[in-house]
Amino acid sequence: MVEIAAVIGVALVLLVFASGGGFAHAELLLGAGVVVLALGLIVGVAAGLVYHVVLFRVLAPLGVLRRGWWWRPTSMHVHLSPPLRQRVMPWFHAGAAGFFVALAGCALVLAAVLTM
């Protein structure tokens, strides 16, 4: 449901800027989009890396990790007890937040390009 709301929000932003017939400060919008995109990528990638490391360190002693687990690490969440979940999930959520910030930056860049 959150994903649908994000897509609708991005589409509305694009429609507002694209239908404006030209944005006087498109370069400013482009710069802001690049900065937001970069911040989202920095936060998202760093948090994703820490998430994978923490998940590995928590689940490796249990012997439940299969070959190629990092491609679908969310399938390993069923093996997390509540205390282990408290150690892993904040990094998962931080990575997801970084991803959505990066998507917002992409929407701003696209809106700027469409108005130039």
N, C-alpha and C positions, 0 to 999 in steps of 0.2 A: 504494500500500500504506500509506503514511503517512497518507493521508486517511482510509482505513478505520479505522485505529487511533485517529485523533483522534475520529471519530464514535462509535466504541465507547466510548472513554474519557468523552466528554461524556455519552453515554447512561447510563453507569454512575454518574457523579456525580449526574445528575438522579434516577435511581432510588433511590440511597441517601438523598438528602435528601428526596425526595418521599415515600418509604415510612416515614420516621421519625415521621410523625404530628404534625409540628409541630417546628420548630427554635426553641429558646429564644432564640437570638440571630439571628433572621432579619434584623433591621435591620443587624447587623454584617456578615452575609453579603452583604446587598444593597450596603452601602457598599464592601466589598472588591471585589465584582463590578464596580461602577461605576469604581473606581480602576483595576482591572486592564484593563477595557475601554478607558478613556481612555488609559492608557499604551500599550496595544497599538495604538490608533488613531494616537496621536502618532508613535510609532516607525514604524509601517507606512506611514502616509501620507508622512512626511518621507523615509523611505528609498525609497519608490516614486517620489516626485518626483525625487530625486537620480538614481535608476536611469534614469529616462526621459531626463533631461538628459545623463547620461554616455553612454548608448547613442546618443543623437542626435549628440553631439560625436564619438564614435568612428566611427560609420557614415556620417555626412553626407559626409566627404571621399571615401569610397569610391563614392558615388553609387548605393547599393543601396536607399535608403529609398524606399518607395512611399507614395502618398497614403493616409492613414489608418493608417499603421504603428503608431501608439500604441495602437490598439485591440487588437492582437495582437502585442506587441513580442517575445514569445518566438519567433515565426517568424523573427525577424531574427538569432537566436543562431547560425544556421548560417554567417553571414558573419563571425563573430568568430574571429580567429586566437587561438592560446593567449595571447600577451601582452595582446591586447585583452580577451579573456575574463577575465583576472585583474583588469582594471580595472572591468569591468561587473558580474560575477557576485556579488561581495560585497554590493553594494547590492540585487541581486535577492533574495538569501538573507535579508538583513536585513528587507526588505519582507515576505517570506513569513513570517518569524518574528513580526513585528509582527501580521500577520493572524491567526496561530494564537493569539497572546496575547489579541487582541481576541475571538476565538471562545471562549476560556476564560473571559473576563470575561462574555460573553453567557451562558454556561452557569451561571456563578455567580449572575448576576442572575435568570435563569429559575428556578434552584433556590430562591433566596430567595423569589421571588414564589409559587412552588408550595407553600412551607411556611408562608406567612403565613396 
